Amino acid sequence: MIIQQHGTLYNGLYGVYDLLLIKKMRKQILKLFTLCLLCFCLMLSTAAGHESIGSVSNVIITVQGQTVNYYLNIPPALFSLMDEMLAAGDPVMLREYFSMTLTMSTWDVPCELNKMYPIAPQSSGNRIIHAIYQCQKEVKDLTITSNLFFDIDDKHMQFIKLAPPQNPRQVLKEGILTLGKQVFHIADVKTGGSVLMQRAYRFFILGIEHILTGYDHILFILSAILVAVRFIETLKMVTSFTVAHSITLILAFSGIISLPSRIVEPFIAFTIVYVAFENVFMKNFRRRWMITSVFGLIHGLGFVGVLKEITVSRQELLTSLFSFNIGIEAGQLLIVGTCVLFLYYIRNRSWRPILIRWLSICIGILGLVWFFERALAVDLIRIF
C-alpha cells in the first residue's frame, strides 16, 4: 500500500515536472521565434531604406515606314540620380547608354540607333529625350527590350505606349516594363490590339504587385486583424479599410487632393505603430474598424504614389484607376485570407495570446524604425 502511494506520488511529481518542462520549452520556442521575427523585421527595414525610389518614366513610340521615333519622358526624381554627363545631355554618353540598355528589332533584325536629340527641359521639370531608330525593312512588328535606369533604380517602371505618327495622343498599344519584365512586343504596329483590355490587365497586375511589395501596408493589415476573435470583426476591419483607401485613392489620383510623400509616408508608419501597440495595451477592440477606416484614408494616399508620375489621359483615367484598385483588393484578399487561416489554426492554442503580443511588439518596433527613417530621411540601420 505504501509502495503504491509512493509510486502514485512519484508519477504525479514526474507529471508536474514534465508539464513544467513543456511550458519552459514553449517559452524558449516563442523567444526563438520572436528573435527570428525581429531579425526579419530588421531585414525589411533595411530593404525599405534602400536607395531605390520606385521612379516612373513614360515613353511614346511612333512608327513610320522604316523609322521608329522613341520619346522618353524623365521625371525630376529620376533625373537627379542620373550621371552628371548623362544628365547634361552629352550626345556621346547618351548614345552609349542607350546602345547598352535599349534595343529595338523588327522581323527579328535589330534596328540601328540613328539620331539622338539632347535632353530638353520642360516647364514641369521633366526632361525629354528623342531617339530615332532606323530599321532595314518596313516595320510591321516591333520588339523593344529595355533595361533603362534599372542600374540606378531597381524599382523603376517604364510605361510605354505605341501611337500613330499623326496623333501621338491616341494609344494603339501599351505596356509596363520593370526589372522582371523588360520586353515589350507589338505584333502589328498599325492596329496594336485591344488597348482597353491591355490597360485593364496591366494596371490590375500593377495593383497586386504594389500591395504585395508594400511591406508597410501588409504589416498594418496584419496588426489590425491579429486581435479579431470572430470572422465578422475581421470583415468589418477589412471592409472599412478598403472603402477608406479607395476614396482617397480616387480623390488623389483625380488630383482633387494632394499631399507630399514626405508627409504621407511617416504617417503610414505611424498607423502601424499605433495599431500594433494598441494590440499590446488594449483589451477591447470592438471599435477597431473605425480606426482602420480613418487610417485607411492615409494608406490610400500611399497607394496613389506609384501612379503620380504616370501619364494618363481623361479617357484612360477610369479604366486605369478601377483596374489598379481591383488589383490592390485582390492582393489584399490574399494577405487577409492567409492571416485568417493562420489565426484560425492557432485559435485554441494556449500560447496564442503570447504570440500575438510579441508579434505586435515586433511590428510596432519596425513601424517606429520606419517612422523615424521617413520623418528624418535617414537610414537608422546603417547609423547603428
N, C-alpha and C positions, 0 to 999 in steps of 0.2 A: 504493500500500500504506500509506504513511504517512498519506495523507489519509483513507483508510478507517479506520485506527486512531484518528485524531483524531476522526473522526465518531462512532465507537463510544464513545469516551471521553466525548465531549460528550453523546451520548444517555444514557449511564449517569449522568453527573452531573446532567443535567436530570431524569432519573427519580427520583434520590435527592432532589433539591430539591422535586420535585412531591410525593413521599411525605411529606417533612417539612412541606410546606405544608398537606397534607391533615390530618396529625396536629395541626398547630397550629390549624387551623380547627375540628377536632373538639373540641379543648380549649376553644376560645373558645365554641363552641356549648354545651358542657357547663357552662361557667361561667355563661353567659347563662341556661341552663335552671335552674341552681341558684339564681341570683338571683331568677328569676321564682317558683320554688318557695318560696323563703324569704319573698318578699313575700306569696304566697298563704297561707303558714303564719301570718304576722302578721295577715292579714285574718281567718283562722279564730280566732286568739287574741282579736282584738277582738270578734268575734261571740260567742265563748264568754264574754267578760267583760261582755256586755250585761246590762242590769238585769233583763231578763226572767227570771222564776223558774220558769216552767213549772208554774204553780199549777193546782189542780183544785177545782172546785165540783160539788156534787151537787144535782139538782133532782128533786122528786117532784110530779107533776101528777095531780090527780083532777078528774073531770068529773061534774056532777050537774045535769041539765036544761040551763039556760042559763048556769050558773055554772061557772067554771074556777078551781080553787084551785091556786096556784103556791107551793111551798115550796122556798126556796133555802137550802142549807147552805153557809156560807162558812168555810173553814179559817183558822186564825190567820195563816199566812204571807201570804195574800191580803188578809185584813182589815187587816193592818198597813200595806198600801200604799194603802188607800182614803183619800179625802179626809176630813179631820177631821170636818166637819159631816155627811158621809155616814156615816162610821163611828159617829158619835154617835147615829145613828138619827133625824136630823131629818126629820120627815114630809114637809115641802115638798121638801127636797133628794132624798129617796128617790123620791118620786113623779115629780119632774122627770127624775131619772136613768133610772128605769125607762121612762118615757114615750119617752125618746130612744133607748134601747138595746134595748127588748124589745117586740115586738108579737105579738098572737095574733089569729087570724081563723078563722071557720067560715063555710061557704057563700060564701067569698071576700069576706066582710064583716068588717072589723076589730071586735074586742071592746074594750070600754071598761074601763080600769083603775078599779075601783070603790073598793076599800079597800086600805090598806096598814098592816100592823102593824109597830111598831118592832122593831129587831133584838134578839132575845132571846139572852142569853149562855147557853152550855151548860157543863156541868162539864168537858168535853173541851177547852174554849177556842174551839170553833166557835160561829158565830152563825147564827141562823135568821131569814130574812125570809119573811113570809107575805103574798102579794099575791092579791087576789081580782079576777077579771075577769068582767064581765057581758056576755053576748052577746045579740044581738037575737032569735035563734032558738035552738031546742034544738040543742045541739052534737052533730052526727053525725060530722063530720070536724074536724080541728084542725091548724092550721099555726102553728108557733112560729118566729119569726125573732128571733134573739138575737145581739147583739154586746156583751153584758155583759162588762165587765172587760178587753176587748181593748185599751182605751185605756191601761191601766196594766200589762198583761202580754200581749204579743202571742203568747205560747206557751200561754196559758190554755186549759184544756179543761173543758168542762162536760158531765158525764154526766147525762143526762135520762131519766126513767122515767115512764111512764103507769101508774097504779094505780087499781083500783076504789075508790070512796069508802069502802066498808065494810071494806076490808082494804088499807091503804096499803103493806103489805109484799109483796103479790102484784104481780108485774110483768106488764103486758099488752103493752107495747112499750117499747123503749129505744133510745137513740142517743147519739152523741157529737158535740158541737158544738165547732168550732175556728174559728180566724180564716179558714180556707179553706172551711169548711162551717158556715154559720150558720143553716140552715133544717132544721127537724125536722117532718116531715109524718106525721100519723096519719089513715089513710083511714077507720078505723072505731074510735071511742073505746071501744066496748063489747068488742070482741074483740082489737084491737091487731094480731094476726098471729102468725106463728111466732117466738116470743121466743127459743127456743134457737138457731135459725139466725141471727137478727139479732145475738144476743150473740156468737156464734162469729165472724161476719163482722167485727163492729166491733172486737173485740179482736185479730183477725188483722191487720187494717189498722193498728191502733194499734201492734202489734209491728213491722211493716215500717217505719212512719214513725219509730219510736223508734230503730231501728238505723241507718236511712239518714240521720237528722239528728243522730246521736250521733257527732260527728267523732272523739272520743277512742277510741271502740270501733273505728271504721273504721281509724284510724291504727295501733292496736295490732295488728289483724289483718294489715294491710298490712306492717308492720315484721316481724311474725313469719314470714310466708311469703316474704319477699323473698329469703331465702338458701336456700330449698328448691330443690335441684337436680332431684330426682325427684318424680313425682306422689305416690308413696306417702308421702313425707315431708310434703308438704302435707296429705294426707288425715289423717295421724296428728295433726298440729298442730291442724287444724280440728276433728277429732272429739274430741280431748281437751279443747279449749276449750269445745265445745258441751256435752259431758257435764258439765263442771265448772260452767259458769254456769247450766245447767238445775237442778243440785242446789241451789245457793244461792238461785236464783230461787224455787224451790218452797218451800224452808225459810223464806225471808224473807217471802214472800207469805202463808204459812200462819201467820206470827207465831212460829215456833219460834226463829228467830234474828233479831236486830235490831242494826244499827249506824247511828249518825247519819251523815248525808250529809257532814258536815264532816270525818269520818274517811275515809269510803269514797272520796269524790271525789279528794282528794290522792293516795290510794293507786293509784287508776286511772291518774292522770297519771304516777305513779312507774313503773308497769308499762310504760308507753310508753317512758319514758326508759331503763329497764333493757334492754329488748329491742332498742331502736334502737342503743344504744351497744355492745351485745354484738355486733351485726352488724359494727361497725367494728373491734373489738379481738379478737374471737374468730374461729377458723377451723373449729372442729369443732362442728357443730350437730345431731349425731345425737340428743342428749337434749333438743332444743328442745321436743318435745311434752310433756315433763314440766313445763317452765316454763310453757307455755301452759295446762296443766292447773291448776297452782297459781294462776296469775294469773286464770284463768277464774272461779275461786271469787269473787274480788274483783269482777270485772265483773258477775257475776250479782247482786250486791248493788246495783250501779249500775242494772241493768235494772229492778229492782223499785221503784226510787224513784218512777217515774211512776205506780205502782199503789197507793202507800201511802195516798193520800187518797181513793181510790175506795171507795164504799160497796158492798160485795159480800157477799151472804148466803152461808151454807154451801152452799145449793143451786146458787148461781151460781159458786162457787169453782172447781170442776174445769173447767167449760167455759171460763171466762174465762182461767184460768191456762194451760190447754192451748193455746187459740187464740192467746194473746199470745206464747207461746213458739214456736209454729209460725211465726207472723209474723216473729219475730226470726230464726229459722233461714232463712226464705225470703229475707229481706233480706241476711242474711249470705252465703247461697249466691250471690246476685247479685254481691256485692262480691268474694268469693273467685274466682268464675268470671271476672270482668273482669280481676282481677290475674293469674290463671294464664294467660290468653290473652296478656296483655302480656308476662309473663315468658317464655312460650314463643316469642313473636315475637323477643325480643332474646337468646335463649339462646346463639347463636353469634356475637354481636357482640363485637368486641374491647373496646369501651368499656363492656360490661355491668358488670364489677366496679367501675369508677369511678362509674357511675351509681348502683348500689346503695349504694355507700359514701356518696355525697353525699345521696342520698335519706334514708338512715338518720341522717345528721348533722342534716339539716333537721328530720326528725321528732323526733329527740332534743332539739333546741333548743326546739321547740314544746312538747314534753312538759315540759321544765324550766319554761318560762314558765307553763304551766297548773298545774304542781305548786306553785310559789311563790304564784301568784294564789289558788289554792284553799286552801292551807295558811295563808296570811297574810290571806286575804279582802281582797285589794287588786287593782286593775287596773294591772298593770305598764306596759302600753302607754300609758295616759293619764299615768302618772307620768313616763315618759321622753319 
